[in-house]
C-alpha cells in the first residue's frame, strides 16, 4: 500500500535564516543531526530556539515518524510517545503521521528503513553531491501492511535483533581487549626470561 494512503506526510518547518540556540526558554527543535542514520529514536534532549507562533503541523508530540529526506542514508525514526512537550521539526526532515488504526509508527519507520525500500528510494533520489528524496517519492513508497499485532511482533523482534547485534559487538571488542592484554603479558614475561 502507498505510504500516502496510510499517513499524512508533509515537510518540516523551513527556517528563514540561521537558528541561534537559546540557553533557556524557546521551543525544542528536531533537526537532521538528531535523527540517527540507523533509525534510532531521537531525543529527548533537543536544542531550543526562538520559534514562537508556528503552525501545529510543524510539531510532533509523539507517535509520528520523521524521515531524513537529504543526505545518506535516508532513514526514518519513530518519535517516542508521548514527548514531554511538543517539538518543532526542521527541514530537511519530513513528518509522517501514520493512521494509528491501520499502522504503527514504529512499523512505518521499520518498513522505510528496510533494504528494499531504501533501494527504491535511492533509485528516485535527486542530486549528486547532496542526495535528496522528493516528497512525492516518499508518498508513493509501497509498503506491506500486515495486521497490527503482526506489526507489533515485527517491531519487537527487530528491536531484539538490534540489541543482540550491539551486545555481540561489545563482546567482540572486549574479547579483543582481553586477547591483547594476554598477549602483552606473554610478551613481557618472555622478555624478562631472556634478561634473566
VEXKOL-574306 format. One record per residue: x, y, z of N, C-alpha, C, CB in turn; residue in three letters; residue number from 1. Coordinates in nm, 2 decimals. Glycine has a CB too. Layout:
// residues N
X; Y; Z; X; Y; Z; X; Y; Z; X; Y; Z; Ala; NUM
...
***
This chain:
// residues 196
0.09; -0.12; 0.00; 0.00; 0.00; 0.00; 0.09; 0.12; 0.00; -0.10; 0.00; 0.12; Unk; 1
0.05; 0.23; -0.07; 0.13; 0.35; -0.08; 0.13; 0.42; 0.06; 0.07; 0.45; -0.18; Unk; 2
0.25; 0.47; 0.10; 0.26; 0.54; 0.23; 0.16; 0.65; 0.25; 0.40; 0.59; 0.25; Unk; 3
0.13; 0.72; 0.14; 0.04; 0.84; 0.15; -0.10; 0.79; 0.18; 0.04; 0.91; 0.02; Unk; 4
-0.14; 0.66; 0.15; -0.27; 0.61; 0.18; -0.28; 0.58; 0.33; -0.30; 0.49; 0.10; Unk; 5
-0.16; 0.56; 0.40; -0.16; 0.52; 0.54; -0.13; 0.64; 0.63; -0.06; 0.41; 0.56; Unk; 6
-0.08; 0.75; 0.58; -0.02; 0.86; 0.66; -0.05; 0.99; 0.60; 0.12; 0.84; 0.68; Unk; 7
-0.04; 1.09; 0.68; -0.04; 1.23; 0.64; 0.11; 1.27; 0.64; -0.12; 1.33; 0.74; Unk; 8
0.16; 1.32; 0.52; 0.30; 1.34; 0.51; 0.32; 1.49; 0.47; 0.36; 1.25; 0.40; Unk; 9
0.41; 1.56; 0.54; 0.45; 1.69; 0.50; 0.59; 1.73; 0.55; 0.34; 1.79; 0.55; Unk; 10
0.64; 1.83; 0.49; 0.78; 1.87; 0.53; 0.78; 1.95; 0.66; 0.84; 1.96; 0.42; Unk; 11
0.90; 1.95; 0.72; 0.91; 2.03; 0.85; 0.92; 2.17; 0.82; 1.04; 1.98; 0.92; Unk; 12
0.94; 2.25; 0.92; 0.95; 2.40; 0.91; 1.08; 2.44; 0.85; 0.93; 2.46; 1.06; Unk; 13
1.06; 2.54; 0.75; 1.18; 2.59; 0.69; 1.22; 2.72; 0.76; 1.15; 2.62; 0.54; Unk; 14
1.33; 2.72; 0.82; 1.38; 2.84; 0.89; 1.42; 2.94; 0.79; 1.50; 2.80; 0.99; Unk; 15
1.39; 3.07; 0.82; 1.43; 3.18; 0.73; 1.55; 3.25; 0.78; 1.31; 3.28; 0.72; Unk; 16
1.66; 3.17; 0.78; 1.78; 3.23; 0.83; 1.84; 3.13; 0.93; 1.76; 3.37; 0.89; Unk; 17
1.95; 3.18; 0.99; 2.02; 3.10; 1.09; 1.95; 3.08; 1.22; 2.16; 3.15; 1.11; Unk; 18
1.95; 2.96; 1.28; 1.89; 2.94; 1.40; 1.99; 2.95; 1.51; 1.82; 2.80; 1.41; Unk; 19
1.97; 3.04; 1.61; 2.07; 3.05; 1.72; 2.00; 2.99; 1.84; 2.10; 3.20; 1.75; Unk; 20
2.07; 2.89; 1.90; 2.02; 2.82; 2.02; 2.00; 2.92; 2.14; 2.11; 2.70; 2.06; Unk; 21
1.90; 2.89; 2.22; 1.88; 2.97; 2.34; 1.93; 2.89; 2.46; 1.73; 3.01; 2.35; Unk; 22
1.99; 2.95; 2.56; 2.03; 2.88; 2.68; 1.91; 2.83; 2.76; 2.12; 2.97; 2.76; Unk; 23
1.80; 2.90; 2.75; 1.68; 2.85; 2.82; 1.56; 2.92; 2.75; 1.68; 2.89; 2.97; Unk; 24
1.44; 2.86; 2.77; 1.32; 2.91; 2.71; 1.32; 2.86; 2.57; 1.31; 3.06; 2.72; Unk; 25
1.23; 2.92; 2.49; 1.22; 2.88; 2.35; 1.15; 2.75; 2.33; 1.35; 2.88; 2.28; Unk; 26
1.16; 2.70; 2.20; 1.09; 2.58; 2.16; 1.19; 2.47; 2.12; 1.00; 2.61; 2.04; Unk; 27
1.18; 2.35; 2.17; 1.27; 2.24; 2.13; 1.25; 2.21; 1.98; 1.25; 2.12; 2.21; Unk; 28
1.36; 2.19; 1.91; 1.36; 2.16; 1.77; 1.43; 2.03; 1.74; 1.42; 2.28; 1.69; Unk; 29
1.37; 1.96; 1.65; 1.43; 1.83; 1.60; 1.49; 1.86; 1.46; 1.32; 1.72; 1.59; Unk; 30
1.62; 1.84; 1.45; 1.69; 1.87; 1.33; 1.76; 1.74; 1.27; 1.80; 1.97; 1.35; Unk; 31
1.81; 1.75; 1.15; 1.87; 1.63; 1.08; 1.97; 1.56; 1.17; 1.93; 1.68; 0.95; Unk; 32
2.05; 1.64; 1.24; 2.16; 1.58; 1.32; 2.10; 1.50; 1.44; 2.25; 1.68; 1.37; Unk; 33
1.98; 1.52; 1.48; 1.92; 1.45; 1.59; 1.86; 1.31; 1.55; 1.80; 1.53; 1.64; Unk; 34
1.85; 1.28; 1.42; 1.80; 1.16; 1.38; 1.91; 1.06; 1.33; 1.69; 1.18; 1.26; Unk; 35
1.93; 0.95; 1.40; 2.03; 0.86; 1.37; 2.02; 0.80; 1.23; 2.04; 0.75; 1.47; Unk; 36
2.13; 0.76; 1.17; 2.13; 0.70; 1.04; 2.08; 0.56; 1.04; 2.27; 0.71; 0.98; Unk; 37
2.06; 0.50; 1.16; 2.01; 0.36; 1.16; 1.86; 0.36; 1.21; 2.09; 0.28; 1.26; Unk; 38
1.80; 0.48; 1.22; 1.66; 0.48; 1.26; 1.64; 0.48; 1.40; 1.59; 0.37; 1.20; Unk; 39
1.74; 0.52; 1.48; 1.72; 0.53; 1.63; 1.63; 0.64; 1.66; 1.86; 0.55; 1.70; Unk; 40
1.55; 0.62; 1.76; 1.45; 0.73; 1.81; 1.53; 0.85; 1.86; 1.36; 0.67; 1.92; Unk; 41
1.50; 0.97; 1.81; 1.57; 1.09; 1.86; 1.52; 1.13; 2.00; 1.54; 1.20; 1.76; Unk; 42
1.61; 1.21; 2.06; 1.57; 1.28; 2.18; 1.63; 1.21; 2.30; 1.42; 1.28; 2.20; Unk; 43
1.59; 1.25; 2.42; 1.49; 1.35; 2.45; 1.54; 1.49; 2.46; 1.42; 1.31; 2.58; Unk; 44
1.67; 1.51; 2.45; 1.73; 1.65; 2.47; 1.75; 1.72; 2.33; 1.86; 1.65; 2.55; Unk; 45
1.67; 1.82; 2.31; 1.68; 1.89; 2.18; 1.73; 2.04; 2.21; 1.55; 1.89; 2.11; Unk; 46
1.80; 2.09; 2.11; 1.83; 2.24; 2.12; 1.70; 2.32; 2.12; 1.93; 2.28; 2.01; Unk; 47
1.70; 2.43; 2.19; 1.59; 2.52; 2.19; 1.61; 2.65; 2.11; 1.55; 2.55; 2.34; Unk; 48
1.51; 2.70; 2.05; 1.52; 2.81; 1.96; 1.40; 2.90; 1.98; 1.53; 2.77; 1.81; Unk; 49
1.41; 3.03; 1.94; 1.30; 3.12; 1.94; 1.22; 3.10; 1.82; 1.35; 3.27; 1.95; Unk; 50
1.12; 3.01; 1.83; 1.04; 2.98; 1.71; 0.89; 2.98; 1.76; 1.07; 2.84; 1.66; Unk; 51
0.85; 3.10; 1.81; 0.71; 3.10; 1.86; 0.61; 3.12; 1.74; 0.70; 3.22; 1.95; Unk; 52
0.49; 3.09; 1.77; 0.38; 3.11; 1.68; 0.39; 3.03; 1.54; 0.36; 3.25; 1.65; Unk; 53
0.43; 2.91; 1.55; 0.44; 2.83; 1.43; 0.31; 2.74; 1.42; 0.56; 2.73; 1.43; Unk; 54
0.27; 2.70; 1.30; 0.16; 2.62; 1.28; 0.18; 2.48; 1.35; 0.13; 2.60; 1.13; Unk; 55
0.07; 2.42; 1.40; 0.07; 2.29; 1.47; 0.13; 2.18; 1.38; -0.07; 2.25; 1.52; Unk; 56
0.11; 2.20; 1.25; 0.16; 2.10; 1.15; 0.31; 2.07; 1.16; 0.12; 2.14; 1.01; Unk; 57
0.38; 2.17; 1.21; 0.53; 2.15; 1.22; 0.58; 2.08; 1.35; 0.60; 2.29; 1.21; Unk; 58
0.48; 2.05; 1.44; 0.52; 2.00; 1.56; 0.49; 1.85; 1.57; 0.45; 2.07; 1.68; Unk; 59
0.57; 1.77; 1.64; 0.54; 1.64; 1.68; 0.52; 1.63; 1.83; 0.66; 1.54; 1.63; Unk; 60
0.44; 1.54; 1.87; 0.40; 1.52; 2.01; 0.43; 1.38; 2.06; 0.26; 1.56; 2.03; Unk; 61
0.46; 1.29; 1.96; 0.49; 1.15; 1.99; 0.40; 1.07; 1.91; 0.47; 1.12; 2.14; Unk; 62
0.45; 0.96; 1.85; 0.37; 0.87; 1.77; 0.38; 0.90; 1.62; 0.23; 0.88; 1.81; Unk; 63
0.47; 1.00; 1.59; 0.49; 1.03; 1.45; 0.62; 0.96; 1.40; 0.49; 1.18; 1.42; Unk; 64
0.65; 0.98; 1.27; 0.78; 0.93; 1.22; 0.84; 1.05; 1.15; 0.75; 0.81; 1.11; Unk; 65
0.97; 1.06; 1.16; 1.04; 1.16; 1.09; 1.14; 1.09; 0.99; 1.13; 1.26; 1.18; Unk; 66
1.15; 1.15; 0.87; 1.23; 1.09; 0.76; 1.34; 1.19; 0.72; 1.14; 1.05; 0.64; Unk; 67
1.46; 1.14; 0.71; 1.57; 1.21; 0.66; 1.57; 1.22; 0.51; 1.71; 1.15; 0.71; Unk; 68
1.52; 1.33; 0.45; 1.50; 1.35; 0.31; 1.63; 1.39; 0.24; 1.39; 1.45; 0.28; Unk; 69
1.73; 1.43; 0.31; 1.86; 1.47; 0.25; 1.97; 1.39; 0.31; 1.88; 1.62; 0.26; Unk; 70
2.08; 1.38; 0.23; 2.19; 1.31; 0.28; 2.18; 1.16; 0.26; 2.22; 1.34; 0.43; Unk; 71
2.26; 1.08; 0.33; 2.26; 0.94; 0.31; 2.30; 0.87; 0.44; 2.35; 0.89; 0.20; Unk; 72
2.23; 0.78; 0.49; 2.11; 0.72; 0.43; 1.99; 0.80; 0.46; 2.10; 0.57; 0.48; Unk; 73
1.88; 0.76; 0.39; 1.75; 0.83; 0.41; 1.67; 0.75; 0.51; 1.68; 0.85; 0.28; Unk; 74
1.71; 0.75; 0.63; 1.65; 0.67; 0.74; 1.53; 0.74; 0.79; 1.74; 0.63; 0.85; Unk; 75
1.44; 0.66; 0.85; 1.32; 0.71; 0.92; 1.33; 0.67; 1.07; 1.19; 0.65; 0.86; Unk; 76
1.27; 0.75; 1.16; 1.27; 0.71; 1.30; 1.14; 0.75; 1.36; 1.39; 0.79; 1.38; Unk; 77
1.09; 0.66; 1.44; 0.96; 0.68; 1.51; 0.99; 0.77; 1.63; 0.90; 0.54; 1.56; Unk; 78
0.90; 0.86; 1.66; 0.91; 0.95; 1.77; 0.84; 0.89; 1.89; 0.84; 1.09; 1.74; Unk; 79
0.92; 0.89; 2.01; 0.86; 0.83; 2.13; 0.73; 0.89; 2.17; 0.96; 0.85; 2.25; Unk; 80
0.64; 0.81; 2.22; 0.51; 0.86; 2.25; 0.48; 0.84; 2.40; 0.40; 0.80; 2.17; Unk; 81
0.45; 0.94; 2.48; 0.44; 1.08; 2.44; 0.58; 1.15; 2.47; 0.33; 1.15; 2.52; Unk; 82
0.59; 1.27; 2.40; 0.71; 1.35; 2.43; 0.67; 1.44; 2.55; 0.75; 1.44; 2.31; Unk; 83
0.77; 1.49; 2.63; 0.74; 1.58; 2.74; 0.67; 1.71; 2.70; 0.86; 1.61; 2.82; Unk; 84
0.70; 1.76; 2.58; 0.64; 1.88; 2.52; 0.65; 1.87; 2.37; 0.71; 2.01; 2.58; Unk; 85
0.57; 1.94; 2.30; 0.57; 1.94; 2.15; 0.71; 1.99; 2.10; 0.46; 2.03; 2.09; Unk; 86
0.76; 1.93; 1.99; 0.89; 1.96; 1.94; 0.87; 2.00; 1.79; 0.99; 1.84; 1.95; Unk; 87
0.93; 2.11; 1.75; 0.91; 2.15; 1.61; 1.02; 2.08; 1.52; 0.94; 2.31; 1.59; Unk; 88
0.97; 2.04; 1.41; 1.06; 1.96; 1.31; 1.11; 2.05; 1.20; 0.98; 1.84; 1.25; Unk; 89
1.24; 2.05; 1.18; 1.30; 2.14; 1.09; 1.34; 2.07; 0.96; 1.43; 2.21; 1.15; Unk; 90
1.32; 2.14; 0.84; 1.36; 2.08; 0.71; 1.51; 2.06; 0.72; 1.32; 2.18; 0.60; Unk; 91
1.56; 1.95; 0.66; 1.51; 1.86; 0.56; 1.43; 1.74; 0.61; 1.61; 1.82; 0.47; Unk; 92
1.40; 1.74; 0.74; 1.32; 1.63; 0.79; 1.17; 1.64; 0.74; 1.32; 1.63; 0.95; Unk; 93
1.11; 1.53; 0.72; 0.98; 1.52; 0.67; 0.90; 1.45; 0.78; 0.96; 1.44; 0.54; Unk; 94
0.78; 1.50; 0.81; 0.69; 1.44; 0.92; 0.59; 1.34; 0.85; 0.62; 1.55; 1.00; Unk; 95
0.59; 1.22; 0.91; 0.49; 1.12; 0.86; 0.40; 1.09; 0.98; 0.56; 0.99; 0.81; Unk; 96
0.27; 1.12; 0.96; 0.17; 1.10; 1.07; 0.09; 0.97; 1.03; 0.08; 1.22; 1.10; Unk; 97
0.12; 0.86; 1.08; 0.05; 0.74; 1.04; -0.09; 0.73; 1.10; 0.13; 0.61; 1.09; Unk; 98
-0.18; 0.67; 1.02; -0.32; 0.64; 1.07; -0.30; 0.53; 1.17; -0.41; 0.60; 0.95; Unk; 99
-0.30; 0.56; 1.30; -0.27; 0.46; 1.41; -0.37; 0.35; 1.41; -0.27; 0.53; 1.54; Unk; 100
-0.49; 0.36; 1.35; -0.58; 0.25; 1.35; -0.54; 0.14; 1.24; -0.72; 0.30; 1.31; Unk; 101
-0.45; 0.18; 1.15; -0.41; 0.09; 1.05; -0.26; 0.05; 1.05; -0.43; 0.15; 0.91; Unk; 102
-0.18; 0.14; 1.11; -0.03; 0.11; 1.10; 0.04; 0.18; 1.22; 0.03; 0.16; 0.97; Unk; 103
0.13; 0.10; 1.28; 0.21; 0.16; 1.40; 0.32; 0.24; 1.35; 0.27; 0.04; 1.48; Unk; 104
0.35; 0.35; 1.41; 0.46; 0.44; 1.37; 0.60; 0.37; 1.37; 0.48; 0.56; 1.47; Unk; 105
0.62; 0.28; 1.46; 0.75; 0.20; 1.47; 0.76; 0.11; 1.35; 0.76; 0.12; 1.60; Unk; 106
0.64; 0.06; 1.30; 0.64; -0.03; 1.19; 0.67; 0.05; 1.06; 0.51; -0.10; 1.17; Unk; 107
0.61; 0.17; 1.05; 0.63; 0.26; 0.93; 0.78; 0.29; 0.92; 0.55; 0.39; 0.94; Unk; 108
0.84; 0.32; 1.03; 0.99; 0.35; 1.03; 1.07; 0.23; 0.99; 1.04; 0.40; 1.17; Unk; 109
1.03; 0.11; 1.05; 1.10; -0.01; 1.01; 1.09; -0.04; 0.86; 1.04; -0.13; 1.10; Unk; 110
0.97; -0.03; 0.81; 0.94; -0.06; 0.67; 1.02; 0.04; 0.58; 0.79; -0.04; 0.64; Unk; 111
1.03; 0.17; 0.61; 1.11; 0.26; 0.53; 1.26; 0.23; 0.54; 1.08; 0.41; 0.58; Unk; 112
1.30; 0.18; 0.65; 1.44; 0.15; 0.67; 1.49; 0.02; 0.61; 1.48; 0.15; 0.81; Unk; 113
1.40; -0.06; 0.56; 1.43; -0.19; 0.50; 1.51; -0.18; 0.37; 1.31; -0.28; 0.48; Unk; 114
1.61; -0.27; 0.35; 1.69; -0.25; 0.23; 1.62; -0.24; 0.10; 1.78; -0.37; 0.22; Unk; 115
1.51; -0.31; 0.08; 1.43; -0.30; -0.05; 1.37; -0.16; -0.06; 1.32; -0.40; -0.05; Unk; 116
1.31; -0.10; 0.05; 1.25; 0.03; 0.04; 1.36; 0.13; 0.02; 1.18; 0.06; 0.17; Unk; 117
1.48; 0.12; 0.09; 1.59; 0.21; 0.07; 1.64; 0.21; -0.08; 1.71; 0.17; 0.17; Unk; 118
1.65; 0.09; -0.14; 1.69; 0.08; -0.28; 1.59; 0.16; -0.37; 1.69; -0.07; -0.33; Unk; 119
1.46; 0.14; -0.34; 1.36; 0.21; -0.42; 1.36; 0.36; -0.40; 1.21; 0.16; -0.39; Unk; 120
1.39; 0.40; -0.28; 1.40; 0.55; -0.26; 1.53; 0.60; -0.33; 1.41; 0.58; -0.11; Unk; 121
1.64; 0.52; -0.31; 1.76; 0.56; -0.37; 1.76; 0.57; -0.52; 1.87; 0.47; -0.34; Unk; 122
1.68; 0.49; -0.59; 1.66; 0.49; -0.73; 1.60; 0.62; -0.78; 1.58; 0.37; -0.78; Unk; 123
1.52; 0.68; -0.69; 1.45; 0.81; -0.73; 1.51; 0.93; -0.67; 1.30; 0.80; -0.68; Unk; 124
1.63; 0.91; -0.60; 1.70; 1.03; -0.54; 1.74; 1.13; -0.64; 1.82; 0.98; -0.46; Unk; 125
1.74; 1.25; -0.60; 1.79; 1.36; -0.69; 1.91; 1.42; -0.63; 1.68; 1.47; -0.71; Unk; 126
2.00; 1.48; -0.72; 2.12; 1.55; -0.67; 2.24; 1.45; -0.67; 2.10; 1.60; -0.53; Unk; 127
2.36; 1.51; -0.69; 2.48; 1.42; -0.70; 2.56; 1.44; -0.57; 2.56; 1.46; -0.82; Unk; 128
2.59; 1.56; -0.53; 2.68; 1.58; -0.41; 2.59; 1.57; -0.28; 2.75; 1.71; -0.42; Unk; 129
2.47; 1.62; -0.29; 2.38; 1.60; -0.17; 2.25; 1.54; -0.22; 2.36; 1.74; -0.10; Unk; 130
2.24; 1.41; -0.19; 2.13; 1.33; -0.23; 2.00; 1.38; -0.16; 2.15; 1.19; -0.20; Unk; 131
1.89; 1.39; -0.24; 1.76; 1.43; -0.18; 1.65; 1.34; -0.23; 1.73; 1.58; -0.21; Unk; 132
1.56; 1.30; -0.14; 1.44; 1.22; -0.18; 1.32; 1.32; -0.19; 1.42; 1.10; -0.08; Unk; 133
1.26; 1.34; -0.31; 1.14; 1.42; -0.32; 1.03; 1.37; -0.24; 1.10; 1.44; -0.47; Unk; 134
0.94; 1.45; -0.19; 0.83; 1.42; -0.11; 0.74; 1.32; -0.19; 0.75; 1.54; -0.07; Unk; 135
0.72; 1.34; -0.31; 0.63; 1.25; -0.39; 0.68; 1.11; -0.40; 0.61; 1.30; -0.54; Unk; 136
0.81; 1.09; -0.40; 0.87; 0.96; -0.40; 0.84; 0.89; -0.26; 1.03; 0.97; -0.42; Unk; 137
0.85; 0.96; -0.15; 0.82; 0.90; -0.02; 0.67; 0.87; -0.02; 0.86; 1.00; 0.09; Unk; 138
0.59; 0.96; -0.06; 0.44; 0.93; -0.06; 0.40; 0.81; -0.14; 0.37; 1.06; -0.12; Unk; 139
0.47; 0.78; -0.25; 0.44; 0.67; -0.34; 0.51; 0.54; -0.30; 0.48; 0.70; -0.48; Unk; 140
0.59; 0.54; -0.19; 0.66; 0.42; -0.15; 0.56; 0.32; -0.11; 0.76; 0.45; -0.03; Unk; 141
0.57; 0.20; -0.16; 0.48; 0.09; -0.13; 0.54; 0.01; -0.01; 0.46; 0.00; -0.26; Unk; 142
0.45; -0.01; 0.09; 0.50; -0.10; 0.20; 0.39; -0.20; 0.23; 0.52; -0.01; 0.33; Unk; 143
0.43; -0.32; 0.27; 0.33; -0.42; 0.31; 0.27; -0.38; 0.44; 0.41; -0.56; 0.32; Unk; 144
0.14; -0.41; 0.46; 0.07; -0.37; 0.58; 0.00; -0.49; 0.64; -0.03; -0.25; 0.55; Unk; 145
0.07; -0.57; 0.73; 0.00; -0.68; 0.80; -0.09; -0.62; 0.91; 0.10; -0.78; 0.86; Unk; 146
-0.16; -0.71; 0.98; -0.24; -0.66; 1.09; -0.15; -0.60; 1.20; -0.33; -0.78; 1.15; Unk; 147
-0.22; -0.52; 1.29; -0.14; -0.45; 1.39; -0.06; -0.54; 1.49; -0.24; -0.37; 1.48; Unk; 148
-0.12; -0.66; 1.52; -0.04; -0.75; 1.61; 0.08; -0.80; 1.54; -0.13; -0.87; 1.66; Unk; 149
0.08; -0.83; 1.41; 0.19; -0.88; 1.34; 0.29; -0.76; 1.33; 0.15; -0.92; 1.20; Unk; 150
0.25; -0.64; 1.30; 0.34; -0.52; 1.30; 0.41; -0.51; 1.43; 0.26; -0.39; 1.27; Unk; 151
0.34; -0.53; 1.54; 0.40; -0.51; 1.68; 0.51; -0.62; 1.70; 0.29; -0.53; 1.79; Unk; 152
0.48; -0.74; 1.66; 0.58; -0.85; 1.67; 0.70; -0.82; 1.58; 0.52; -0.99; 1.63; Unk; 153
0.68; -0.77; 1.46; 0.80; -0.74; 1.37; 0.88; -0.64; 1.44; 0.75; -0.69; 1.24; Unk; 154
0.82; -0.53; 1.49; 0.90; -0.42; 1.56; 0.97; -0.47; 1.68; 0.80; -0.31; 1.60; Unk; 155
0.91; -0.56; 1.76; 0.97; -0.61; 1.88; 1.09; -0.70; 1.84; 0.87; -0.69; 1.96; Unk; 156
1.07; -0.79; 1.74; 1.18; -0.88; 1.70; 1.30; -0.80; 1.64; 1.13; -0.98; 1.60; Unk; 157
1.27; -0.69; 1.57; 1.37; -0.61; 1.51; 1.45; -0.54; 1.63; 1.31; -0.50; 1.42; Unk; 158
1.38; -0.49; 1.73; 1.45; -0.43; 1.84; 1.54; -0.53; 1.91; 1.35; -0.37; 1.94; Unk; 159
1.49; -0.65; 1.93; 1.57; -0.76; 1.99; 1.70; -0.79; 1.91; 1.49; -0.88; 2.02; Unk; 160
1.68; -0.80; 1.78; 1.79; -0.83; 1.69; 1.89; -0.71; 1.69; 1.74; -0.84; 1.54; Unk; 161
1.85; -0.59; 1.70; 1.94; -0.48; 1.71; 2.02; -0.49; 1.84; 1.87; -0.34; 1.70; Unk; 162
1.95; -0.52; 1.95; 2.01; -0.53; 2.08; 2.11; -0.64; 2.08; 1.90; -0.55; 2.19; Unk; 163
2.08; -0.75; 2.02; 2.17; -0.87; 2.01; 2.30; -0.82; 1.93; 2.10; -0.99; 1.94; Unk; 164
2.28; -0.75; 1.82; 2.39; -0.71; 1.74; 2.48; -0.62; 1.82; 2.34; -0.63; 1.62; Unk; 165
2.42; -0.53; 1.90; 2.50; -0.44; 1.99; 2.58; -0.51; 2.09; 2.41; -0.33; 2.05; Unk; 166
2.51; -0.61; 2.15; 2.58; -0.69; 2.26; 2.70; -0.78; 2.19; 2.48; -0.79; 2.32; Unk; 167
2.67; -0.83; 2.07; 2.78; -0.91; 2.01; 2.90; -0.82; 1.97; 2.72; -0.97; 1.88; Unk; 168
2.87; -0.69; 1.93; 2.98; -0.60; 1.90; 3.06; -0.57; 2.03; 2.93; -0.47; 1.84; Unk; 169
2.99; -0.55; 2.14; 3.06; -0.52; 2.27; 3.14; -0.64; 2.31; 2.95; -0.48; 2.38; Unk; 170
3.08; -0.76; 2.29; 3.15; -0.88; 2.33; 3.28; -0.90; 2.25; 3.06; -1.01; 2.31; Unk; 171
3.27; -0.87; 2.12; 3.39; -0.88; 2.03; 3.50; -0.78; 2.07; 3.35; -0.86; 1.88; Unk; 172
3.46; -0.66; 2.10; 3.55; -0.56; 2.15; 3.62; -0.60; 2.28; 3.48; -0.42; 2.16; Unk; 173
3.54; -0.65; 2.37; 3.60; -0.70; 2.50; 3.70; -0.82; 2.48; 3.49; -0.74; 2.60; Unk; 174
3.66; -0.91; 2.39; 3.74; -1.03; 2.36; 3.87; -0.98; 2.30; 3.67; -1.12; 2.27; Unk; 175
3.87; -0.88; 2.21; 3.99; -0.83; 2.15; 4.08; -0.76; 2.26; 3.95; -0.72; 2.04; Unk; 176
4.02; -0.69; 2.35; 4.10; -0.63; 2.46; 4.16; -0.74; 2.54; 4.01; -0.54; 2.54; Unk; 177
4.09; -0.84; 2.58; 4.14; -0.95; 2.66; 4.26; -1.02; 2.59; 4.03; -1.05; 2.69; Unk; 178
4.24; -1.06; 2.46; 4.35; -1.12; 2.39; 4.47; -1.03; 2.38; 4.30; -1.16; 2.25; Unk; 179
4.45; -0.90; 2.36; 4.56; -0.81; 2.35; 4.63; -0.80; 2.48; 4.51; -0.67; 2.31; Unk; 180
4.56; -0.80; 2.59; 4.62; -0.80; 2.73; 4.70; -0.93; 2.76; 4.51; -0.78; 2.84; Unk; 181
4.64; -1.04; 2.72; 4.71; -1.17; 2.74; 4.84; -1.18; 2.66; 4.61; -1.29; 2.71; Unk; 182
4.83; -1.14; 2.54; 4.95; -1.14; 2.45; 5.06; -1.04; 2.50; 4.91; -1.11; 2.30; Unk; 183
5.01; -0.93; 2.55; 5.10; -0.83; 2.60; 5.17; -0.88; 2.72; 5.03; -0.70; 2.64; Unk; 184
5.10; -0.95; 2.81; 5.16; -1.01; 2.93; 5.26; -1.12; 2.89; 5.05; -1.06; 3.02; Unk; 185
5.22; -1.20; 2.79; 5.31; -1.31; 2.75; 5.44; -1.25; 2.69; 5.24; -1.40; 2.64; Unk; 186
5.43; -1.14; 2.61; 5.55; -1.08; 2.56; 5.64; -1.03; 2.67; 5.51; -0.97; 2.46; Unk; 187
5.58; -0.96; 2.77; 5.66; -0.91; 2.88; 5.73; -1.02; 2.96; 5.57; -0.83; 2.97; Unk; 188
5.66; -1.13; 2.98; 5.71; -1.24; 3.05; 5.83; -1.31; 2.98; 5.60; -1.35; 3.08; Unk; 189
5.81; -1.32; 2.85; 5.92; -1.38; 2.76; 6.04; -1.29; 2.76; 5.87; -1.41; 2.62; Unk; 190
6.02; -1.16; 2.76; 6.13; -1.06; 2.76; 6.20; -1.07; 2.89; 6.07; -0.92; 2.73; Unk; 191
6.14; -1.08; 3.00; 6.20; -1.09; 3.13; 6.28; -1.22; 3.15; 6.10; -1.08; 3.24; Unk; 192
6.24; -1.33; 3.09; 6.31; -1.46; 3.09; 6.45; -1.44; 3.02; 6.23; -1.57; 3.03; Unk; 193
6.44; -1.37; 2.90; 6.57; -1.35; 2.83; 6.67; -1.27; 2.90; 6.53; -1.29; 2.69; Unk; 194
6.62; -1.17; 2.98; 6.71; -1.08; 3.05; 6.77; -1.16; 3.17; 6.63; -0.96; 3.11; Unk; 195
6.69; -1.25; 3.23; 6.75; -1.32; 3.35; 6.84; -1.43; 3.30; 6.63; -1.38; 3.43; Unk; 196
***
